[in-house]
Amino acid sequence: MKDPFTQDYLHSRNGGVITSASNPDTTLTLNWTRASDNYTAEADLKYFVYRSDSDNISTVQNAVDNGTLLNVGGSADINTYNVSGLNPGTTYYFNVIVEDEAGYKAAYSSLEIESPLEP
């Protein structure tokens, strides 16, 4: 049972940094370090991956308001996500929002990616 006098802390780790690995053509893989929470087990944290065409998803609220949610409903216990259907030579912005069982959310640092031009 949760102690009502203890603050609930949800933290992205590694400074909340998202990295990517380019895949062939119009796909890429996003990677991040799993978050931590002082109440919710790491395996029970849910991750929501957002994409935008503009640099407007750097906070939880901005991601929800301006981004396109790629994994509807979120995914528990993940630290990687494959993105497909990107247009060559287009700049995209990505962010990951983590949510604990109490509904608290934290944003990672958004990532800007330009998909490679077609060969």
C-alpha positions in Angstrom: 0.0 0.0 0.0 1.2 3.5 -0.9 2.2 5.7 2.0 0.0 8.8 1.7 2.9 11.0 3.1 5.5 9.9 0.6 5.8 11.8 -2.7 5.4 9.7 -5.9 8.5 10.3 -8.1 8.5 9.3 -11.8 11.8 9.9 -13.6 13.1 9.2 -17.0 16.7 8.0 -16.7 19.8 9.0 -18.6 18.5 12.6 -18.7 15.5 11.3 -20.7 17.5 11.0 -23.8 16.0 9.2 -26.9 18.4 7.9 -29.5 17.7 6.4 -32.9 19.2 3.8 -35.2 18.6 4.2 -38.9 17.2 1.3 -40.8 17.0 1.0 -44.5 14.5 3.1 -46.5 11.9 4.9 -44.4 12.1 3.2 -41.0 14.0 3.8 -37.8 14.2 2.5 -34.3 13.9 4.7 -31.3 15.7 3.7 -28.1 15.6 5.1 -24.6 16.5 4.0 -21.0 13.5 2.7 -19.0 12.1 5.2 -16.4 12.0 4.6 -12.7 9.2 5.2 -10.2 9.3 4.9 -6.4 5.9 3.0 -6.4 5.3 1.5 -9.8 7.5 -1.4 -10.8 9.6 -0.7 -13.9 7.8 -3.5 -15.8 4.4 -1.8 -15.1 5.3 1.6 -16.5 3.6 2.4 -19.8 5.3 4.3 -22.6 3.6 6.4 -25.3 5.5 7.3 -28.4 4.6 10.5 -30.2 5.6 11.9 -33.6 5.2 15.4 -35.0 6.3 17.4 -38.1 7.1 20.4 -35.8 9.2 20.9 -32.7 6.1 21.1 -30.5 6.1 17.9 -28.4 8.7 18.6 -25.8 6.4 18.4 -22.8 3.7 15.9 -21.8 0.9 18.3 -22.6 2.4 19.5 -25.9 2.9 15.9 -27.0 -0.7 15.0 -26.2 -2.0 18.2 -27.9 0.3 18.4 -30.9 1.7 14.9 -31.6 0.5 11.8 -33.2 0.4 8.8 -30.9 2.1 5.9 -32.6 1.3 3.1 -30.1 -2.3 3.7 -29.1 -3.0 2.7 -25.6 0.7 2.7 -24.7 3.1 -0.2 -24.2 4.4 -1.5 -20.9 8.0 -2.4 -20.2 9.5 -1.2 -23.5 12.6 0.8 -24.3 12.6 0.6 -28.1 10.0 1.3 -30.8 10.2 0.8 -34.5 8.8 3.6 -36.7 7.9 3.0 -40.3 6.2 4.9 -43.1 8.6 7.9 -43.0 8.9 10.1 -46.0 12.5 10.4 -47.4 14.2 13.8 -46.7 11.5 14.8 -44.1 12.2 16.1 -40.6 10.3 14.4 -37.8 10.2 15.0 -34.1 9.7 12.2 -31.6 9.0 12.0 -27.9 8.3 9.3 -25.4 5.9 9.9 -22.5 6.1 7.5 -19.5 3.1 6.9 -17.2 3.0 5.2 -13.8 0.1 3.3 -12.3 -1.1 6.4 -10.5 -1.4 8.3 -13.8 1.6 10.5 -13.3 3.4 11.2 -16.6 6.9 12.4 -17.5 8.3 13.4 -20.9 11.7 12.4 -22.3 13.8 14.9 -24.3 12.3 15.2 -27.8 14.4 14.0 -30.7 14.7 15.6 -34.1 15.3 13.2 -37.0 15.6 13.8 -40.7 14.9 10.6 -42.7 17.5 9.9 -45.3 16.9 10.7 -49.0 16.1 7.9 -51.2 19.3 6.3 -52.8 
